[in-house]
Amino acid sequence: MAVRTILSYENPRLRMKSVRVKRVDASIRALIDDMLETMRSAEGIGLAAPQIGVLLRVIVAEYQEEDDEEPKQTVLINPEITEKDGEWMAEEGCLSVPGFVGTVPRAERVTVKGKSRTGKDVRIKTEGLLAHILQHEIDHLDGVLYIDYLDSLDELRKIEPGTRKRRGRRASDENGESTDEAESEEVAEAAALG
């Protein structure tokens, strides 16, 4: 396993569409191991292969919800979102856009199909933190960054590295002003999505 360099948002490779993996073999499993090591080294909770300059449709996630004793790991090859349900405004950051977060629309629940690290077909129906991670990472495979959902980069908010943020919805108070409303006790590093 090796820690690879994470590309920053200015890199044109992050805007390219990734190609499907034709065969899950030792080279793909080595890529997955490097991605997990790189993500952990950067203290992230998700990473897509394009973020390390590899234009293949591979994503990894390792996250811990508040009730979990051990972190959960998800690895998907050729992932596709087949269903979306609900919408909320998610505070989101990215390892390729370090030090900033923004609020973007995401589905509350998703169904994703793909292959596991062993090449087995899998289908994941999820909500909450994993649904959020999967949408963000699958966007990377299509050359989309979360900042593309913003009207202007002026909407980004600077955060201190390592600052932990609660997952929250953006809601409006009675005057129509935007406020943060905690959705759950899940704690995720906003800037740690891949």
C-alpha positions as CSV (number, residue, x, y, z in Angstrom):
1,M,0.0,0.0,0.0
2,A,1.1,3.5,-0.8
3,V,-0.1,7.0,0.1
4,R,-0.6,8.8,-3.2
5,T,-0.9,12.5,-3.9
6,I,-4.5,13.9,-3.8
7,L,-5.1,16.3,-6.8
8,S,-6.4,19.7,-6.0
9,Y,-9.5,21.2,-7.7
10,E,-7.4,23.1,-10.3
11,N,-6.1,19.9,-11.8
12,P,-7.9,19.2,-15.2
13,R,-7.9,15.5,-14.5
14,L,-10.6,16.0,-11.9
15,R,-12.9,17.3,-14.7
16,M,-12.6,14.2,-16.9
17,K,-15.1,11.4,-16.9
18,S,-13.7,8.1,-15.6
19,V,-13.9,4.8,-17.5
20,R,-15.5,1.6,-16.3
21,V,-13.3,-1.1,-14.9
22,K,-13.5,-4.1,-17.3
23,R,-12.0,-6.7,-14.9
24,V,-11.5,-6.7,-11.2
25,D,-8.0,-8.1,-10.8
26,A,-4.9,-7.6,-8.6
27,S,-4.1,-4.2,-10.0
28,I,-7.6,-2.9,-9.1
29,R,-7.3,-4.4,-5.6
30,A,-3.9,-2.7,-5.2
31,L,-5.4,0.6,-6.4
32,I,-8.2,0.2,-3.7
33,D,-5.6,-0.5,-1.0
34,D,-3.7,2.7,-2.0
35,M,-6.9,4.7,-2.1
36,L,-7.8,3.5,1.4
37,E,-4.3,4.3,2.7
38,T,-4.3,7.8,1.0
39,M,-7.8,8.6,2.4
40,R,-6.8,7.6,5.9
41,S,-3.6,9.6,5.7
42,A,-5.6,12.6,4.7
43,E,-8.1,12.0,7.5
44,G,-10.9,11.6,5.0
45,I,-14.0,9.5,4.9
46,G,-14.2,9.0,1.1
47,L,-12.1,9.0,-1.9
48,A,-12.6,8.5,-5.7
49,A,-9.8,7.2,-8.0
50,P,-9.7,10.4,-10.1
51,Q,-8.6,12.3,-7.0
52,I,-5.3,10.4,-7.2
53,G,-5.1,10.8,-10.9
54,V,-6.5,7.4,-11.9
55,L,-9.5,7.8,-14.3
56,L,-11.2,4.6,-13.3
57,R,-14.7,4.2,-11.7
58,V,-13.6,3.2,-8.2
59,I,-14.6,4.8,-4.9
60,V,-13.8,4.0,-1.3
61,A,-15.4,5.1,2.0
62,E,-14.5,4.5,5.6
63,Y,-16.8,6.2,8.1
64,Q,-18.1,5.7,11.6
65,E,-21.6,6.7,12.7
66,E,-22.1,7.6,16.3
67,D,-23.6,4.2,17.2
68,D,-20.8,2.2,15.5
69,E,-18.1,0.6,17.6
70,E,-15.9,0.0,14.5
71,P,-15.6,2.0,11.3
72,K,-17.6,0.7,8.3
73,Q,-15.9,0.4,5.0
74,T,-17.5,0.6,1.5
75,V,-15.6,-0.1,-1.7
76,L,-17.4,0.1,-5.0
77,I,-16.3,-0.5,-8.6
78,N,-18.4,1.0,-11.4
79,P,-20.9,2.4,-9.0
80,E,-24.2,3.8,-10.4
81,I,-27.0,5.6,-8.5
82,T,-30.2,3.9,-9.6
83,E,-32.6,5.6,-7.3
84,K,-32.7,8.9,-5.3
85,D,-35.3,10.0,-2.8
86,G,-35.8,13.2,-0.8
87,E,-33.6,16.2,-0.8
88,W,-31.7,18.2,1.8
89,M,-29.0,20.8,1.9
90,A,-25.8,19.2,3.0
91,E,-22.7,20.9,4.3
92,E,-19.9,19.4,2.3
93,G,-16.2,19.6,1.8
94,C,-13.6,17.8,-0.2
95,L,-10.1,16.5,0.1
96,S,-9.4,18.2,-3.3
97,V,-10.7,21.5,-2.0
98,P,-9.0,21.6,1.4
99,G,-10.0,24.2,4.0
100,F,-13.4,25.0,2.7
101,V,-17.1,23.8,2.9
102,G,-20.2,24.7,1.1
103,T,-23.9,23.9,1.3
104,V,-25.2,21.8,-1.7
105,P,-28.4,19.8,-2.5
106,R,-28.2,16.1,-2.0
107,A,-30.7,13.2,-1.9
108,E,-31.6,11.9,1.5
109,R,-31.7,8.3,0.3
110,V,-30.0,6.5,-2.6
111,T,-29.7,3.1,-4.1
112,V,-26.4,2.3,-5.7
113,K,-25.3,-0.7,-7.7
114,G,-21.7,-1.7,-8.5
115,K,-19.1,-4.4,-7.8
116,S,-17.3,-5.2,-4.6
117,R,-13.5,-5.4,-4.4
118,T,-13.8,-9.1,-5.3
119,G,-15.9,-8.4,-8.4
120,K,-19.2,-9.5,-6.9
121,D,-22.3,-7.5,-7.9
122,V,-23.7,-5.5,-5.0
123,R,-26.6,-3.2,-4.4
124,I,-26.7,-0.7,-1.5
125,K,-29.8,1.1,-0.4
126,T,-28.8,3.7,2.2
127,E,-29.5,7.0,3.8
128,G,-27.6,9.4,6.1
129,L,-23.9,9.6,6.0
130,L,-23.2,6.8,3.5
131,A,-25.8,8.2,1.1
132,H,-24.0,11.6,1.3
133,I,-20.6,10.1,0.8
134,L,-21.7,7.9,-2.2
135,Q,-23.2,10.9,-4.0
136,H,-20.1,13.0,-3.5
137,E,-17.7,10.3,-4.7
138,I,-19.8,9.2,-7.7
139,D,-19.9,12.8,-8.8
140,H,-16.0,12.7,-8.9
141,L,-16.2,9.8,-11.4
142,D,-18.2,12.1,-13.8
143,G,-15.8,15.0,-13.4
144,V,-18.1,16.9,-11.0
145,L,-17.0,18.7,-7.8
146,Y,-19.3,19.8,-5.1
147,I,-18.3,23.4,-5.8
148,D,-20.1,23.0,-9.2
149,Y,-23.5,23.1,-7.3
150,L,-22.7,26.5,-5.9
151,D,-23.8,29.7,-7.6
152,S,-20.4,31.3,-6.8
153,L,-17.2,30.3,-5.0
154,D,-18.0,33.2,-2.7
155,E,-20.5,30.7,-1.0
156,L,-17.6,28.6,0.3
157,R,-16.8,29.0,4.0
158,K,-13.3,28.6,5.3
159,I,-12.7,26.1,8.0
160,E,-9.7,25.2,10.1
161,P,-8.2,21.9,9.1
162,G,-9.4,19.1,11.4
163,T,-12.5,21.0,12.5
164,R,-15.3,18.6,13.0
165,K,-18.7,19.6,11.7
166,R,-22.1,18.1,12.4
167,R,-24.1,16.9,9.5
168,G,-26.9,19.4,9.3
169,R,-29.7,20.7,7.2
170,R,-29.9,24.3,6.0
171,A,-33.3,25.5,7.1
172,S,-35.0,28.9,7.1
173,D,-36.2,30.8,10.2
174,E,-39.4,32.7,10.2
175,N,-37.7,35.7,8.5
176,G,-36.5,33.5,5.7
177,E,-32.9,33.7,6.9
178,S,-30.8,30.5,6.5
179,T,-30.0,28.7,9.8
180,D,-28.3,25.4,10.7
181,E,-30.6,22.7,12.0
182,A,-28.8,19.6,13.3
183,E,-30.2,16.6,11.5
184,S,-28.7,13.9,13.8
185,E,-26.0,13.1,16.2
186,E,-23.8,11.8,13.3
187,V,-20.5,13.7,13.3
188,A,-18.4,13.8,10.2
189,E,-15.6,15.9,9.1
190,A,-17.1,18.2,6.5
191,A,-13.9,18.6,4.6
192,A,-13.2,14.9,4.7
193,L,-15.3,13.8,1.8
194,G,-13.1,12.8,-1.1
